[in-house]
């Protein structure tokens, strides 16, 4: 070109390979070659170049790759396969639609030349925008038919026909084989379904897919939210054996079961064993597992529902669990957790494994018990119809367990308190003792049926303790726990019996809090020691039933008895003098109260 | 139009065209065709009519001749015929008149014919043209292919081969693609930098892999590229990714992506980057709302069940929470797109409707980077909770019974379970007010029967929570006081029921709760009233009276309590002390006032900081008039309580002069009274039932002290040894003899008389009554004197009595010694008939015992007593013949006080001897 001087011009000549080198054509070429533009990026390309595959990859290769991928996908599971097939079909349909629309556009464009009204009607807006209507002409071309070509065509068409017939025969054969297989598979399927039914499971139609069989493994007495979750579709598997849908049965939290943990100062002291049932994978096991998961899921749901009305009992709910606070440092954490993978029981289960395992088991028993209650309630005539919607009250799951936990907590606290008070008295050389009878009212339940076996552990819990203090004091403590009317916690009925000299009041006293009870017992010990001192030969006289005493012989001498949780203190003093304080904190000081008084 | 009019037109036009033109175009009117076809002469018409009427007339005449017709019918037919004929002729007349213009009508017809022929010609021209056009269709030439023409002209060959578009070009190598991409990168960066800088929200972008990736934080990331080198050409959307949790890693559904790509490209074409930003931004907002909706529905199916109401109204997500909460309007949040301001795009916003009212001053935190419906709900609920608790706190803080230290508010920004308002109800009990996040119910922890009751009420009536908490505080406090008091042995008087009006006079008007308690052993009318009210707590000592219908209250005294209330066991013990003291002091002052005795309450000298009980000062001289021995101030101090609950009071006083005369021996002698002789102070202790007075006892004690002081002084004066001294009894020895002791007791009996106690073998037993009488009338001084003076005599009497009874012949009842008075004894020897009077006389300041024969000196009545005779045997003594330590006085004898024994014995012996002799 440059050799021809006449063709020099200031204007740049159109590029030789304009079609090939322009960005637009390159992009479309890339897209045709590599699929969507978004799947192409520099790093892939550089990697390819580095790998020495710097060649034009054809579409076929690309397709082959995707097919490979698709093959891999099929192995995964049928759902993904289905989804992929759907997408593929949608793509094809879209493609066909596009082709059809293009054809329509083309014809319309042609028609618009002579018949603009008709043509315009069916032309797409995009086409109208890009070209003026009627700008494409056509003409009939007469062409002579080449007899040789005609002959070729006939040969080709015959070959096609034969091929078509062959393929039809093959298809028929395949179909007959497939039908045979199908019959076999169907037979196996029904056999297994029958076997499932014979095991006692209820076979039913799936609620939304009327043509699919399902097995009902849920519980008839479940809450409304779980009524429909307990059905699993029994589908026919590849080889005709029954395969159950595992997806719909596992509840919102996946394959998890209730986990109970015990925390002390933020440290896990015990974890319940997350052990599912057998894992052989047979259909029956799958059904059983599904049932277990639904049960666990419902259990957790009901626990959550109940826990939120018990906020005042120190029970709190969070996104993933329920915490029952027991005192300052201990708490029980209930949540859903996946099954333990391995069979071995890990060491972290900790010291409180018995407690947490018991709590977890009790939860499960209680849900079953609540199901029974619900059945009993349903068997009775329904309440009269009212305008107001009857709210479904939460089940009673957390309440009994929290009652037990709180009772135990208070019981151990009481035990500690009594032991420390006794220790104080003993370290001062006084006689004191106590005995504890825990859970008096649950000891020997009369078991008539399953319900009564559980009922014995519901309701009020009662423990008793007897405390013998110096000075002839005897205290009977009756401890009751009930998280409802009238106690709303732990109540103490304390019966005091003594000679009535150092304190006037005898008989029953009721306390609704541990602290009050503690104060009262300290006060009792104080007075009983006062009485004890009085009885040591009438040398001391009590001041107005208080904790102060003065000496009968020397009136200026006074002593004061002070008892608190941490120590028993005797303050001695004379009028006008300084006070001296002697404390027994439960450890052996080798000096008794009597010694002290003698010295004084 | 007439032909002349046609002529006129060209004339006019020629005139208009101007006179200058030599040649004028003249259009001649074309000849009109003349139509005569179908024309009929008028004459023919008339002729035919005449003929016709003639014929018809003939017919009529013929028909009239026929029979069967009435005359009337005939006449009618004639008239009809005539009328018809007339009509016809009228028509002809009209035609005849009109035919005068027949020529003109003919011309019009011709004209019409002419015009019609013209129109015909026009139509045929159009048709012919159309025909030509139709025939021309075949003869079109295609548009020249200028592109190819240029190519051919410039390069000399056509490069667009026919197969070019059908045979794909050779595949591009990876490096070729890479080159293309970097080429596009360059183009893109040039374009975005120079030609069309992106709008403000798209300023963050990177260019790589042949695309520009625009990032909008927390929303989306979009890849765009060009379709051609032309900087004005449209951009194309390549990929679109969401940039917020939880959608970051989940791919967008292919259908959705295709839709976005399709619409996005259309928008890019029309509105460019501005448009695509707006489109994608709005899409993301909607998507976010959709995500939130799905999350809300998920949690609604989980633990939030029954307590949410989820609704989507157009593009706004409405979530109502706490649906089961009672009262005070609904609360909900609306999550929607908030309109953006200029320069700022629209954004996701939360509108919070709290209890039916929109909250405008609080911005609800919504994390647009990490969408979480639960987190959003929790933060809104936490805000709501904090608002509720703060309101309660503000309302409670205004009340005096909730000092600032008793309220502790802890709020948590997101987890309202950690928000609480801690109320100190009593020093030992506090309660936390929580709002359960899911249900919105109040929870009081730790629960008790009372708090659970209050909790139930709070949930029924959330507007009244503060009031219920106030009540709870009172109830808990009351319960704590009552329960602890009961443990301590107080009696809680539930049946006491005093009229409210009456209470108002004693207690603050804000009083709400009252508890009456009484300690066992108190007098029934005294109680302690625990008053709980808005103004705080108060403890009062009250005096109540039981009436048949209603109790009444007459007194209420506030018990001063300086420390903040803590009803511990120690406090209750102090309360008992304090109340007992107040009751006792009150009763005492009341009596003093009623008796008009001057008194005054003063702060104590030594005080226990915890228990300040005032001392009562009583004016001594006012209490005991005329007494001058004590200084005026008597201090009454509440000491303590006895073990049976009675009050122990001590009264301190001082004598004007030191009581040195008491010596040391008094100190330990009396438990009720103690003296300090040197200073003259004394203390008296009383133990009284709470509610009783001690004034009478005090007066009595003071009298006894007075007496004691006097007595001891007397005893001292006589220099007698005191055996013991106590407030009711003074014992002394008036002679070394063992039996010579005497006890004087005073005030121990109710009659206020003093008693003289003598040992059983005391010689003075016989004159005890006289001595006692003397004691009560003349005082101890006389008695002591009498004792010492009469002692020798009485000893002598005892002696002779003993001798007499020991004598062999002596018989009982032979000797009678009759004391007439302390200074007068009559001795009767019944067997001898002798009666002697021993009397004490004073002569020249010396005391002597005179003995006389009663028969001689006695009264007349006695002289003549039977068997009585003069004691002649004593003449020897009387006359001084018998010598002794006495003086003979002729009719008697006198002996000194000490030496009287000899005289007695001499007299006795004389009489006895005389008797024997007789």
HADDOCK unambig.tbl for C-alpha pairs under 7 A between the chains (distance, minus, plus):
assign (segid A and resid 23 and name CA) (segid B and resid 227 and name CA) 6.71 0.50 0.50
assign (segid A and resid 23 and name CA) (segid B and resid 228 and name CA) 5.30 0.50 0.50
assign (segid A and resid 23 and name CA) (segid B and resid 229 and name CA) 6.38 0.50 0.50
assign (segid A and resid 24 and name CA) (segid B and resid 227 and name CA) 5.04 0.50 0.50
assign (segid A and resid 24 and name CA) (segid B and resid 228 and name CA) 4.78 0.50 0.50
assign (segid A and resid 37 and name CA) (segid B and resid 238 and name CA) 6.61 0.50 0.50
assign (segid A and resid 38 and name CA) (segid B and resid 238 and name CA) 5.59 0.50 0.50
assign (segid A and resid 38 and name CA) (segid B and resid 239 and name CA) 5.91 0.50 0.50
assign (segid A and resid 41 and name CA) (segid B and resid 209 and name CA) 4.85 0.50 0.50
assign (segid A and resid 42 and name CA) (segid B and resid 178 and name CA) 6.35 0.50 0.50
assign (segid A and resid 42 and name CA) (segid B and resid 209 and name CA) 4.94 0.50 0.50
assign (segid A and resid 45 and name CA) (segid B and resid 174 and name CA) 5.67 0.50 0.50
assign (segid A and resid 45 and name CA) (segid B and resid 178 and name CA) 6.47 0.50 0.50
assign (segid A and resid 49 and name CA) (segid B and resid 174 and name CA) 6.56 0.50 0.50
assign (segid A and resid 49 and name CA) (segid B and resid 175 and name CA) 6.76 0.50 0.50
assign (segid A and resid 54 and name CA) (segid B and resid 173 and name CA) 5.55 0.50 0.50
assign (segid A and resid 54 and name CA) (segid B and resid 174 and name CA) 5.17 0.50 0.50
assign (segid A and resid 54 and name CA) (segid B and resid 175 and name CA) 6.42 0.50 0.50
assign (segid A and resid 55 and name CA) (segid B and resid 173 and name CA) 4.50 0.50 0.50
assign (segid A and resid 55 and name CA) (segid B and resid 174 and name CA) 6.20 0.50 0.50
assign (segid A and resid 56 and name CA) (segid B and resid 171 and name CA) 4.46 0.50 0.50
assign (segid A and resid 56 and name CA) (segid B and resid 172 and name CA) 4.70 0.50 0.50
assign (segid A and resid 56 and name CA) (segid B and resid 173 and name CA) 4.13 0.50 0.50
assign (segid A and resid 56 and name CA) (segid B and resid 174 and name CA) 6.66 0.50 0.50
assign (segid A and resid 57 and name CA) (segid B and resid 171 and name CA) 6.35 0.50 0.50
assign (segid A and resid 58 and name CA) (segid B and resid 171 and name CA) 6.31 0.50 0.50
assign (segid A and resid 301 and name CA) (segid B and resid 302 and name CA) 6.81 0.50 0.50
assign (segid A and resid 301 and name CA) (segid B and resid 303 and name CA) 6.62 0.50 0.50
assign (segid A and resid 304 and name CA) (segid B and resid 303 and name CA) 5.88 0.50 0.50
assign (segid A and resid 305 and name CA) (segid B and resid 303 and name CA) 6.33 0.50 0.50
assign (segid A and resid 308 and name CA) (segid B and resid 436 and name CA) 6.89 0.50 0.50
assign (segid A and resid 311 and name CA) (segid B and resid 436 and name CA) 6.27 0.50 0.50
assign (segid A and resid 311 and name CA) (segid B and resid 443 and name CA) 5.97 0.50 0.50
assign (segid A and resid 312 and name CA) (segid B and resid 443 and name CA) 4.76 0.50 0.50
assign (segid A and resid 312 and name CA) (segid B and resid 444 and name CA) 5.19 0.50 0.50
assign (segid A and resid 312 and name CA) (segid B and resid 445 and name CA) 4.55 0.50 0.50
assign (segid A and resid 312 and name CA) (segid B and resid 446 and name CA) 6.15 0.50 0.50
assign (segid A and resid 312 and name CA) (segid B and resid 447 and name CA) 6.08 0.50 0.50
assign (segid A and resid 313 and name CA) (segid B and resid 445 and name CA) 6.30 0.50 0.50
assign (segid A and resid 313 and name CA) (segid B and resid 446 and name CA) 6.29 0.50 0.50
assign (segid A and resid 313 and name CA) (segid B and resid 447 and name CA) 6.44 0.50 0.50
assign (segid A and resid 314 and name CA) (segid B and resid 445 and name CA) 6.85 0.50 0.50
assign (segid A and resid 486 and name CA) (segid B and resid 449 and name CA) 5.96 0.50 0.50
assign (segid A and resid 487 and name CA) (segid B and resid 448 and name CA) 6.65 0.50 0.50
assign (segid A and resid 487 and name CA) (segid B and resid 449 and name CA) 5.67 0.50 0.50
assign (segid A and resid 488 and name CA) (segid B and resid 447 and name CA) 5.96 0.50 0.50
assign (segid A and resid 488 and name CA) (segid B and resid 448 and name CA) 5.28 0.50 0.50
assign (segid A and resid 488 and name CA) (segid B and resid 449 and name CA) 5.63 0.50 0.50
assign (segid A and resid 489 and name CA) (segid B and resid 447 and name CA) 6.69 0.50 0.50
assign (segid A and resid 489 and name CA) (segid B and resid 448 and name CA) 6.52 0.50 0.50
assign (segid A and resid 504 and name CA) (segid B and resid 489 and name CA) 5.59 0.50 0.50
assign (segid A and resid 505 and name CA) (segid B and resid 487 and name CA) 6.52 0.50 0.50
assign (segid A and resid 505 and name CA) (segid B and resid 488 and name CA) 6.69 0.50 0.50
assign (segid A and resid 505 and name CA) (segid B and resid 489 and name CA) 4.85 0.50 0.50
assign (segid A and resid 509 and name CA) (segid B and resid 487 and name CA) 6.93 0.50 0.50
assign (segid A and resid 512 and name CA) (segid B and resid 448 and name CA) 6.79 0.50 0.50
assign (segid A and resid 542 and name CA) (segid B and resid 643 and name CA) 5.71 0.50 0.50
assign (segid A and resid 543 and name CA) (segid B and resid 641 and name CA) 6.24 0.50 0.50
assign (segid A and resid 543 and name CA) (segid B and resid 642 and name CA) 5.64 0.50 0.50
assign (segid A and resid 543 and name CA) (segid B and resid 643 and name CA) 5.00 0.50 0.50
assign (segid A and resid 544 and name CA) (segid B and resid 641 and name CA) 4.91 0.50 0.50
assign (segid A and resid 544 and name CA) (segid B and resid 642 and name CA) 4.77 0.50 0.50
assign (segid A and resid 544 and name CA) (segid B and resid 643 and name CA) 3.72 0.50 0.50
assign (segid A and resid 544 and name CA) (segid B and resid 644 and name CA) 6.10 0.50 0.50
assign (segid A and resid 544 and name CA) (segid B and resid 645 and name CA) 5.26 0.50 0.50
assign (segid A and resid 545 and name CA) (segid B and resid 643 and name CA) 5.41 0.50 0.50
assign (segid A and resid 546 and name CA) (segid B and resid 573 and name CA) 6.65 0.50 0.50
